[in-house]
Amino acid sequence: MSEDLVGVNCEHAEGVANEGVRHDMSDDLRAESDQADLHGVLSGPCPSSTEPSPSPSVDDSGLLSLPWEMVARIASHLPAQCVINVLPKVCHALGNVGKDGIAWQLRARRLTGSRAAFPVGPKEDFDWPAACLEMEELISCWAGQADWVAKQTLEDESERGRESHELRPREGGQPGAEAQGNGRADDEEGVGVAAQEVAFGVHEVLEVALEGEGDMQPERGGEPLARVRVEEAAAGLMGEERRERTLRDAGEGALDGADGQEHLADLGNRGDDEGGEVEMEVEQGEPPRSPSPPPAALERISLPSAHIGHVNSVLLLGGQGAVCASASRDRNVILWDLRAGSRGTLLSTLVGQGLYTSHQGWVWCLASRGPLLASGSFDSTVRLWDLEAGGAENGIISTRAAVLCLSSQTDVLLAGLYDKRVNIYDVRAAQPLVKSLRLHGKAVMCVAADDQYIISASEDHTVAVYDRRAGKMLKKLRLSSYLLSMCYSDSEVWAGDHKGMLHAFSMKAGTIKAVSQFDVGHTSLVTGIHRSPGSLYTCSSDGTVKIHLPCAPPRTLCTVCRHTTVSGLSVEAGVLAVAPGDNVEVWRVRS
């Protein structure tokens, strides 16, 4: 290797250390340039499989003649994908570069920034190569293609708005949102009395909790509650949404706390923002790859409108992000094939036995494990669906209260209920209820688990850790706000609360420790969160979806803005599905 080449790499290293990752390492992060980067670093031809591996004693002018520290330093500025997948194929010596744990930690520090802590949880047994690879792919995909994503999204939303406008005359001249709102009220009249009490009770308690008017706890067998005045609530909500839209368009800054709280009503009433604009905000852009850049790496799929109510939950299935399930307030669960065409195809609408819909009330949450899909509803049931049988119903579990969250493990299904309980079910048994846990004083809003611990969060502002093996509660934390969404993996718990804040917890040996809380720009309920070793996704009822690096504080790469509530998200194999309004959108790498 020439001295000029070594000098170039050293200058590049200093530039990265001084100026960060997003701009200086943009060219290095692209997977398709792996081979070119490798040949640019190696002096001389790459050895074939029949030739002996190079060594310092064989070629005094080769890369391996340099001190090992310099070889590792040069390799640290190659893409992680190259270090993991390519260098081991060159020679055994270069393959050892990928086994240097300190080098991976230094790479992660450059990616997240020297002032950020990473990982948030314990460092023991942390998969540094996988985290670095995922972070580099996330930066390359989202930061490098933001301009194209914003343009494509605006075009798609304009087309959707035109289609919605063309359909309105067929609805008797009424605006689409009002027509659907009337239809929803009629649908609710058709639900059984007991189901109505539960559904409207949960709706009311959510609104009252934010307004600070006390706690209302409907009981299934008690006196009927006063019906929520849907028409007045919807009218007030529409006025608030128009005002918030005006504030956003005028650039008057973030909504204050009261405005953020009013968004909770949007979880109980659909807005009229189907054709709303979409904006993309990026902290820092990347230079184009070449004077004539290739097509963007991302593509956006807006699934055909099949729901007539607000979509509460989306879930990617199968391990490859090829199938998506969506659950809605129209009482239906729909399966989508994302492999067919650029807009996806509706596979089927799941129908409960003896019903015309999936449930008799709003479908609020989804969970899956293998071929089994579970859906939880305000009709106080969990229904099981066999995906291998085309989505046929495989069982029904009565829960006695509205189901607000689900988590599926290898051996059990967990349900967080409005009646303050976390129920544990063995779906293989004729009597599936294994245990009912009373861990909180109010409704259970989110639940996560592994093979030993159950972590649940409630509207009473508490987070509880329950040891399944010991059969006892280990820890209970009290927060200043209550959590609505949660993700637990690799000894880290990330959650979003009703004020728009993110919370990070470290989980080790049954002990949960609050690390910190972060303001990433959400101004209302954090309705969905996904964390993996190298990525963090969040969405909010303020109409935003944010993509971050999962450090403390999170490093936000990109913000997708929608002028309608985003009620949930799901991430699988690099595919992102979100639920804005009554629509489902999918973002993925272009194949």
C-alpha positions in Angstrom: 0.0 0.0 0.0 1.3 3.4 -0.9 1.9 6.2 1.6 -0.7 8.3 -0.2 -3.4 5.8 0.4 -2.6 5.5 4.1 -2.6 9.3 4.3 -6.0 9.5 2.7 -7.5 7.0 5.1 -6.0 8.8 8.1 -7.4 12.1 6.9 -10.8 10.5 6.5 -10.7 9.1 10.0 -9.9 12.5 11.5 -12.8 14.0 9.5 -15.2 11.5 10.8 -14.1 12.0 14.4 -14.5 15.8 14.1 -17.6 16.2 12.0 -19.8 13.1 12.8 -21.1 10.3 10.7 -24.1 11.4 8.7 -22.1 13.4 6.1 -18.5 12.1 6.1 -19.3 8.4 6.1 -22.3 8.5 3.7 -20.3 7.0 0.8 -18.8 4.3 3.0 -22.2 3.2 4.3 -23.5 2.0 0.9 -23.5 -1.8 0.5 -23.1 -1.7 -3.2 -19.7 0.0 -2.9 -18.3 -2.7 -0.7 -16.2 -4.3 -3.3 -14.9 -1.1 -4.8 -13.9 0.2 -1.3 -12.1 -3.0 -0.6 -10.2 -3.0 -3.8 -9.3 0.7 -3.2 -7.7 -0.2 0.2 -5.9 -3.4 -0.8 -2.7 -2.9 -2.8 -2.4 -5.5 -5.5 -4.8 -8.1 -6.7 -7.1 -10.0 -4.3 -5.9 -13.6 -3.7 -8.0 -16.3 -5.3 -9.3 -19.3 -3.4 -6.4 -21.5 -4.7 -3.7 -19.1 -3.7 -2.2 -18.9 -0.1 -3.5 -16.1 2.1 -1.2 -13.0 2.2 1.0 -12.5 5.2 3.6 -9.8 6.2 6.4 -12.2 5.4 5.2 -12.8 1.8 4.7 -9.3 0.5 6.5 -6.3 2.1 4.4 -3.9 0.1 1.0 -5.4 0.8 -1.7 -4.2 3.3 -0.7 -6.8 5.9 2.8 -5.5 6.0 1.4 -2.5 7.9 1.2 -2.6 11.7 -2.0 -4.4 12.8 -3.3 -1.3 14.5 -3.2 0.6 11.2 -4.9 -2.3 9.4 -7.7 -2.3 12.0 -7.9 1.5 11.7 -8.3 1.3 7.9 -10.9 -1.5 8.2 -12.9 0.5 10.7 -13.8 2.9 7.8 -15.1 0.2 5.6 -18.9 -0.5 5.8 -19.8 -3.0 8.5 -21.3 -5.3 5.8 -17.9 -5.4 4.1 -16.1 -6.2 7.4 -18.5 -9.0 8.3 -19.2 -10.6 4.9 -16.3 -9.7 2.6 -13.0 -9.5 4.5 -13.2 -13.1 5.9 -13.4 -14.3 2.2 -10.2 -12.4 1.3 -7.9 -14.1 3.9 -7.9 -15.4 7.4 -5.9 -12.5 8.7 -8.3 -9.9 7.5 -11.2 -12.0 8.8 -9.9 -11.4 12.3 -10.6 -7.7 11.9 -14.3 -8.5 12.4 -13.5 -10.3 15.7 -12.1 -7.2 17.4 -14.7 -6.1 19.9 -13.0 -2.8 20.7 -13.0 -1.8 17.0 -16.8 -2.4 16.9 -17.4 -0.3 20.0 -15.3 2.5 18.5 -17.3 2.3 15.3 -20.6 2.4 17.2 -19.3 5.5 19.0 -18.6 7.3 15.7 -22.1 6.4 14.5 -24.0 7.6 17.6 -21.7 10.4 18.5 -19.2 10.7 21.4 -21.7 12.3 23.7 -24.3 9.6 23.5 -24.4 6.4 25.6 -24.7 3.2 23.7 -26.1 0.7 24.4 -28.6 1.9 27.0 -28.7 -1.5 28.8 -25.9 -3.8 29.9 -22.9 -4.2 27.5 -22.3 -7.8 28.4 -23.1 -10.1 25.5 -24.2 -7.2 23.4 -24.0 -7.9 19.6 -21.8 -5.0 18.5 -21.4 -6.1 14.8 -25.1 -6.6 14.3 -25.8 -3.2 15.9 -23.3 -1.4 13.8 -24.5 -3.1 10.6 -28.1 -2.1 11.3 -27.2 1.5 12.2 -25.2 2.0 9.0 -28.0 0.5 6.9 -30.5 2.8 8.8 -28.4 5.9 8.1 -27.9 5.0 4.5 -31.5 4.2 3.9 -33.3 7.0 5.7 -30.9 9.9 5.8 -29.7 9.5 2.2 -33.1 9.2 0.6 -35.1 11.7 2.6 -35.6 14.2 -0.3 -36.9 11.5 -2.6 -39.1 10.0 0.2 -40.7 13.4 0.9 -41.4 14.0 -2.8 -42.8 10.5 -3.4 -45.0 10.8 -0.3 -46.5 14.1 -1.4 -47.3 12.7 -4.8 -49.0 9.6 -3.4 -51.0 11.7 -0.9 -52.1 14.1 -3.6 -53.3 11.2 -5.7 -55.1 9.8 -2.7 -56.8 13.1 -2.0 -58.0 13.3 -5.6 -59.4 9.8 -5.4 -61.2 10.7 -2.2 -62.6 13.9 -3.7 -64.0 12.0 -6.7 -65.8 9.5 -4.4 -67.5 12.1 -2.3 -70.4 12.8 -4.7 -71.4 9.1 -4.5 -71.8 9.5 -0.7 -74.8 11.7 -1.0 -72.8 15.0 -1.0 -71.6 14.5 2.6 -67.9 14.9 3.4 -66.1 11.6 3.6 -65.2 11.9 7.2 -68.7 12.8 8.3 -70.2 9.9 6.3 -67.8 7.4 7.8 -68.4 8.9 11.3 -72.1 8.4 10.9 -71.5 4.9 9.7 -69.4 4.2 12.7 -72.1 5.4 15.1 -74.6 3.2 13.4 -72.2 0.2 13.7 -71.9 0.8 17.4 -75.6 0.7 17.8 -75.5 -2.8 16.4 -73.2 -4.1 19.0 -74.6 -5.9 22.0 -75.4 -3.9 25.1 -72.6 -5.5 27.2 -70.1 -4.8 24.5 -71.3 -1.2 24.2 -70.8 -0.6 27.9 -67.2 -1.9 27.7 -66.3 0.0 24.5 -67.8 3.3 25.5 -66.5 2.9 29.1 -62.9 2.6 27.8 -63.3 5.5 25.4 -64.6 7.7 28.2 -62.0 6.8 30.7 -59.2 7.6 28.2 -60.7 11.0 27.6 -61.4 11.7 31.3 -57.9 10.6 32.4 -56.3 13.3 30.2 -58.7 16.0 31.1 -58.1 15.4 34.8 -61.8 14.8 35.6 -61.3 11.7 37.8 -61.4 8.0 37.2 -64.3 6.2 35.7 -64.3 2.4 35.9 -67.1 0.7 34.2 -67.9 -2.9 35.3 -69.3 -5.4 32.9 -72.0 -6.5 35.3 -72.7 -3.2 37.0 -75.0 -0.3 36.1 -74.9 1.0 32.5 -72.8 4.1 32.0 -74.0 7.2 30.4 -73.4 7.0 26.6 -70.6 9.3 25.4 -72.0 12.0 23.2 -70.2 11.1 20.0 -71.5 13.8 17.8 -70.4 16.7 20.1 -67.0 15.0 20.8 -66.4 14.6 17.0 -67.4 18.1 16.3 -65.1 19.5 18.9 -62.3 17.3 17.7 -62.6 18.4 14.1 -62.3 22.0 15.3 -59.2 21.3 17.3 -57.6 19.4 14.4 -58.2 22.3 12.1 -56.6 24.7 14.6 -53.6 22.4 15.1 -53.2 22.1 11.3 -53.2 25.9 11.1 -50.5 26.1 13.8 -48.3 23.6 12.0 -48.7 25.3 8.6 -47.9 28.7 10.1 -44.8 27.3 11.8 -45.8 28.5 15.3 -43.9 25.7 17.0 -44.8 22.6 19.0 -48.2 22.2 20.6 -48.5 23.0 24.2 -49.4 20.3 26.8 -53.2 20.9 26.7 -53.2 20.6 22.9 -51.2 17.4 23.1 -53.6 16.0 25.6 -56.6 16.6 23.4 -55.2 14.2 20.8 -56.3 11.3 23.0 -59.8 12.0 21.9 -58.6 11.3 18.4 -58.0 7.7 19.5 -61.7 7.4 20.0 -62.9 9.5 17.0 -61.5 9.4 13.5 -60.4 12.6 12.0 -61.0 13.9 8.5 -57.4 14.1 7.4 -57.4 11.2 4.8 -55.9 13.4 2.2 -53.5 15.3 4.5 -50.2 16.5 3.4 -47.0 14.6 4.2 -43.7 16.3 5.1 -40.2 15.0 5.7 -37.8 16.6 8.1 -34.2 15.5 8.1 -31.5 16.7 10.5 -28.7 16.5 8.0 -28.6 15.4 4.4 -26.1 13.3 2.4 -24.4 14.2 -0.9 -25.6 12.3 -3.9 -23.7 9.1 -4.8 -22.9 10.4 -8.3 -23.6 13.4 -10.5 -26.6 11.3 -11.8 -28.0 9.6 -8.7 -29.8 6.2 -9.1 -33.4 5.7 -8.0 -34.0 6.0 -4.3 -33.4 3.0 -2.1 -36.8 3.3 -0.4 -40.2 2.7 -1.8 -43.5 3.6 -0.2 -46.6 1.5 -0.5 -50.0 2.9 0.4 -52.3 0.0 0.7 -55.8 0.2 -0.9 -58.5 1.7 1.3 -60.3 -1.3 2.7 -61.1 -0.2 6.3 -64.0 2.2 7.0 -62.8 3.0 10.5 -59.5 4.2 12.1 -56.8 1.6 12.0 -55.6 1.0 15.6 -52.8 -1.5 15.0 -50.6 -3.0 12.3 -48.4 -6.1 12.5 -45.9 -7.5 9.9 -46.0 -11.3 9.8 -43.8 -14.2 8.6 -40.4 -12.9 9.5 -39.7 -11.2 6.1 -42.2 -8.3 6.1 -44.2 -10.0 3.3 -47.6 -10.0 4.9 -49.2 -7.3 7.0 -52.2 -7.5 9.3 -54.3 -4.4 10.2 -56.9 -4.0 12.9 -59.5 -1.3 12.9 -62.4 0.3 14.6 -64.6 -1.1 11.8 -64.3 -4.3 13.9 -62.2 -6.1 11.2 -58.8 -7.6 10.8 -57.4 -7.6 7.3 -54.4 -9.4 5.9 -52.3 -7.8 3.1 -49.8 -9.4 0.7 -47.0 -6.9 0.3 -45.2 -8.9 -2.4 -47.8 -8.4 -5.1 -47.2 -5.2 -7.1 -46.2 -1.8 -5.9 -49.5 -1.2 -3.9 -50.0 -4.5 -2.2 -53.0 -6.8 -2.4 -55.8 -7.6 0.0 -55.5 -11.2 1.0 -58.6 -11.6 3.2 -60.8 -10.1 5.8 -60.9 -12.4 8.8 -64.4 -13.3 9.9 -65.4 -14.6 13.3 -67.6 -17.6 13.6 -71.3 -16.5 13.4 -70.3 -12.9 12.5 -69.9 -10.7 9.5 -66.8 -9.1 10.9 -63.8 -10.2 12.9 -65.1 -8.9 16.2 -68.2 -7.3 17.7 -66.3 -4.2 18.9 -63.3 -2.1 18.0 -60.2 -4.3 17.3 -57.5 -2.6 19.3 -54.4 -4.8 19.2 -52.6 -7.6 17.5 -49.9 -10.2 18.3 -48.5 -13.2 16.6 -46.2 -16.2 17.1 -45.5 -18.6 14.2 -48.7 -19.3 12.3 -51.0 -18.0 15.0 -52.4 -14.5 15.0 -54.2 -13.0 18.0 -56.5 -10.0 17.9 -57.8 -8.2 21.0 -61.0 -6.2 21.0 -63.3 -3.9 23.0 -65.9 -6.7 22.8 -63.9 -8.4 25.7 -62.5 -11.2 23.6 -59.3 -12.4 22.1 -59.7 -14.2 18.8 -57.1 -16.6 17.4 -56.5 -17.0 13.6 -54.6 -19.8 11.8 -52.5 -18.1 9.1 -51.6 -21.5 7.6 -55.3 -22.1 7.1 -55.9 -18.9 5.3 -56.8 -17.0 8.4 -59.5 -19.3 9.6 -60.7 -18.8 13.2 -58.8 -21.1 15.6 -60.4 -20.2 18.9 -61.9 -17.4 21.0 -61.0 -16.4 24.5 -63.4 -14.5 26.8 -61.5 -11.9 28.9 -64.4 -10.1 30.8 -63.0 -6.7 29.9 -61.8 -4.7 26.9 -58.4 -5.9 25.6 -56.0 -3.0 25.3 -52.7 -4.8 24.6 -51.3 -8.2 23.7 -47.9 -9.9 23.7 -47.3 -13.4 22.3 -44.5 -15.6 23.6 -43.3 -19.1 22.7 -45.5 -20.7 25.3 -48.1 -18.2 26.4 -50.2 -15.3 25.2 -50.4 -12.2 27.5 -53.3 -9.7 27.5 -53.5 -6.4 29.2 -57.1 -5.5 30.2 -59.1 -2.5 31.1 -60.0 -4.2 34.4 -56.4 -3.6 35.7 -55.3 -7.2 35.1 -52.7 -9.0 33.0 -54.0 -12.4 32.0 -51.7 -15.3 31.0 -53.2 -17.8 28.5 -52.0 -21.1 27.1 -53.8 -21.1 23.8 -53.2 -24.9 23.4 -55.4 -25.7 26.4 -59.2 -26.2 26.4 -59.3 -23.8 29.4 -56.6 -21.3 28.3 -56.5 -19.0 31.3 -53.3 -19.9 33.3 -53.2 -17.0 35.7 -54.8 -13.5 36.1 -52.4 -10.9 37.7 -53.6 -7.8 39.5 -50.5 -5.7 39.2 -51.9 -2.2 38.8 -54.6 0.1 40.0 -56.0 1.2 36.6 -56.2 -0.1 33.0 -53.1 -1.9 31.7 -52.0 0.1 28.6 -49.0 -2.0 27.3 -47.3 -5.2 28.1 -44.0 -6.9 27.0 -42.3 -10.1 28.1 -39.6 -12.7 27.5 -39.4 -16.3 28.7 -39.0 -15.3 32.3 -40.3 -11.7 33.0 -43.5 -9.8 32.3 -43.3 -6.1 32.1 -46.5 -4.1 32.2 -47.5 -0.4 32.4 -50.7 1.1 33.5 -52.7 4.2 33.4 -51.9 4.5 37.1 -48.4 5.7 36.1 -46.7 2.5 37.2 -44.5 -0.1 35.6 -44.4 -3.6 37.1 -42.0 -6.5 36.6 -43.4 -10.0 37.3 -41.2 -13.1 37.5 -43.1 -15.9 35.8 -40.9 -18.7 37.2 -41.0 -17.4 40.8 -44.6 -16.4 40.5 -44.2 -13.0 42.2 -43.8 -9.3 41.4 -40.2 -8.2 41.6 -40.3 -4.5 41.1 -42.8 -1.6 40.7 -41.8 1.9 39.4 -43.9 5.0 39.6 -43.5 7.5 36.8 -44.7 11.1 36.3 -46.7 10.0 33.3 -48.3 6.8 32.0 -46.9 4.6 29.2 -48.9 3.8 26.1 -46.4 1.7 24.1 -43.5 -0.5 25.0 -40.7 -2.6 23.5 -38.5 -5.0 25.4 -35.4 -6.8 24.0 -31.8 -7.4 24.8 -32.0 -6.2 28.4 -33.4 -2.8 27.3 -37.0 -1.5 27.6 -38.1 1.5 25.5 -41.5 3.1 26.0 -43.5 6.1 25.0 -45.9 8.0 27.3 -49.0 10.1 26.9 -47.0 13.4 26.9 -44.9 12.5 23.9 -41.7 11.5 25.9 -39.6 8.4 25.4 -38.4 6.4 28.4 -35.4 4.1 28.5 -35.0 1.4 31.1 -32.2 -1.1 31.7 -33.4 -4.6 32.6 -31.0 -7.1 34.2 -31.7 -10.2 36.4 -35.2 -9.0 37.1 -34.2 -5.5 38.2 -35.5 -2.7 36.0 -33.8 0.6 36.3 -34.9 3.9 34.7 -32.1 5.3 32.6 -33.6 8.5 31.4 -36.5 10.1 29.5 -36.0 11.9 26.2 -37.8 14.5 24.2 -37.4 13.6 20.6 -40.0 16.1 19.3 -43.3 14.2 19.7 -46.0 16.6 21.0 -48.6 14.1 21.9 -49.2 10.4 22.7 -46.4 8.0 21.6 -48.7 5.3 20.2 -46.0 2.9 18.9 -42.4 2.0 19.5 -39.9 -0.5 18.1 -36.4 -1.0 19.2 -33.7 -3.4 18.0 -29.9 -3.3 18.6 -29.3 -0.8 15.9 -32.7 1.0 15.3 -35.4 2.8 17.1 -38.8 3.7 15.5 -41.6 5.8 17.2 -44.9 7.1 16.1 -47.4 9.5 17.7 -50.9 10.8 17.6 -49.3 14.2 16.6 -49.0 12.7 13.1 -45.3 12.0 13.1 -43.2 8.8 12.6 -39.5 9.2 13.6 -36.5 7.0 12.9 -33.6 7.2 15.4 -30.4 5.5 16.4 -31.1 3.8 19.8 -28.6 5.6 21.9 -29.1 7.9 24.9 -30.2 10.5 23.9 -31.7 9.0 20.7 -30.2 10.4 17.5 -33.1 11.2 15.1 -32.3 10.5 11.5 -35.6 11.3 9.9 -39.2 12.5 10.6 -42.2 11.7 8.4 -45.0 14.1 9.1 -48.7 13.2 8.6 -51.5 15.5 9.4 -53.5 12.7 11.0 -53.1 10.4 14.0 -50.6 7.6 13.6 -51.9 4.9 15.8 -49.3 2.2 15.5 -46.3 0.8 13.7 -44.5 -2.5 13.1 -41.0 -3.3 11.9 -39.7 -6.5 10.5 -36.7 -7.3 8.3 -36.2 -3.6 7.6 -39.8 -3.1 6.5 -41.8 -0.4 8.3 -45.6 -0.4 8.4 -47.5 2.4 10.0 -51.2 3.2 10.6 -52.2 6.8 9.8 -55.9 7.3 10.0 -57.9 4.6 8.2 -55.0 3.8 5.9 -51.9 1.5 6.1 -48.6 2.6 4.7 -45.4 0.5 4.2 -41.9 1.7 3.7 -39.2 -0.7 2.6 -36.0 -1.0 0.6 -36.6 -1.1 -3.1 -35.9 -4.6 -4.4 
